[in-house]
Each structure stands twice: as C-alpha cells, then as structure tokens.
Amino acid sequence: MDMTSIIFNALQPLCWIIPVVFILFLVRSPWFKGRAGELIVHYRLKLLPAKHYKVLTNVTLPTENGTTQIDHLVVSQYGIFVVETINIKGWIFGGTYQPIWQQALFNRSSVFKNPLHQNEKHIKTLQYLLGVDETAFHSAVVFVGDCTFKTEMPDNVVKSVSAMMHYIHTFKKPLFTELQLKQWVASIEGTSFNPDLCN
C-alpha cells in the first residue's frame, strides 16, 4: 500500500463529517434562525384571506441614510401591519420606550435594538412613500423562538405566530378602499429593491 492510499483511507471519514459540521454551524447561525422565523411567519400570514389582505415579504425601501428592510407588510382595509420577526430563545427583558432590550439564555446575556423602535423607522419610511397618516399603521413584533417575556410587553409584542394572527384579527373596522390598497401595494412594489415581494 502506498502513502497516498494510506492518507486517502485515513481522511475518508472526514468526507461526511465536514458537511455535517458545516450544516450544524449553519443551522445554529443567527442568519439561519432569522430566516427560519421569517418563513414561519410568512407562511402563516399567507393564510389570511387574499381578498382582504395583501402580504409582502422582505420589503427593502430607500431611506435618507440608505435602506430599511421590513420583514413583513400586510396591507389591508383594516390598516397596514408592519411585522418584525425575531427568532431567539431565553428570557426577554424590555419595554416600549427602552432603546435596548436584553436576552438572557443560561448564563449569557446579549442585547438587541428595541424592535418597536425599528418598526417606527419602517412606518416613517412608509408614511413618506405612501403619503398616509401614521394612524393607518399597526406595528407588530412576533418572537418565534422559545422565549419568555420577563417584563410586561404591549399587546403588539407577542411570542407566537398564533398570537400575532389574533392581534391582526382584532382590527375589524374597514378604513380604506380597495383602490387605495392597490395604489399602496403598487407604490411599495415599485419602490422596493426586492423583486420577490409576494412569493
């Protein structure tokens, strides 16, 4: 047996270990968790009756300082729902007016921007684009990971997709015409940098 064969036989088990390790790192990455959470919310939002709700996903709009990316927009006669998705585990500490929220998981702690404040930026951008008063918008934040709120959260911050759907269904009074909705969707689709809004 020559040296090449010996090395090849010794390294052969690594051929399946390396892809498995790569997949494990990918699945545990914040990017993957975020995308998985967004997909869960997206498919649930798509169950809303298409006659009354238009769902747009990954909307990237220009701002004064660059761009802003909105996870989900639900344009309806009951208002425009701006949905931020967060897929994290652990204890969540935060409040409506706190700029920074905290996640505690085991003995580790990390901070993240208040998602309600992120949605405010999204709403301001949409107000400017559509020429619509801020009362037309409903901000919603949905946590899809296994988390527990350790501080009191407002009604529009929820920890399940079902609770998000319930929040959306609490708005029952029609505010806008079908023509307005079509115009708004066309404006958003025409301005967004993302060509796959309605997938």
Phi, psi and omega in degrees: 000129180274169185297324180298317179295321180296314179296317180299314180295326179289325183271348184304319178300333179292340181299330177259337180290317182299312177297323179296315178298318178299314180297318179299316177297319180297312183296329181270358183285149177302323180300311182295316180300319178297314180296319180298316178298318179296321179294319178301312180295317181303310183293330176287320178296327180294346177280349175296144181302120183299337180293330185248343185226133174246119184260126176240137185238145178052057181275118178249115184243149177287146175230178177301325186253018181137247180219166171227140183247123181255126182299307183215140171238133174240108181265121183215169177291348180265359180134175178253115182268125178253112189248123175256130181253133177229124182246087178221160179251168173103195178271136181245127177241132178176176179205166184308317188259000179279126182291332182238134175252165184232142174245130175241124180224116186057236181259013181252151178225139175220161182241156176211158181295145177302116182294336176293323177291324175299316179296327176300318178297317178299316182294318178300318179297317180292322177302313180296316182294315187265345183067039184243143178294152183294342178292347178283347187256147175233115179276136177220139175236127180238124173267123182253356176275174179280088184231164178230129176282123180260358173230158180292133180247152176292166183299335183270007172246114187231163182242031171200156179293324178298319178294325177296316179297320177299317179301314180299319182286351177287344179266109187240350183272118178296132181245338189226158179271164177298324179297316177301315181298316179298319179296318180295315179299318179297319178296317180294313181296325180285339183260333184294146177277354183261117181283349185249049185294324191251030182285000000 
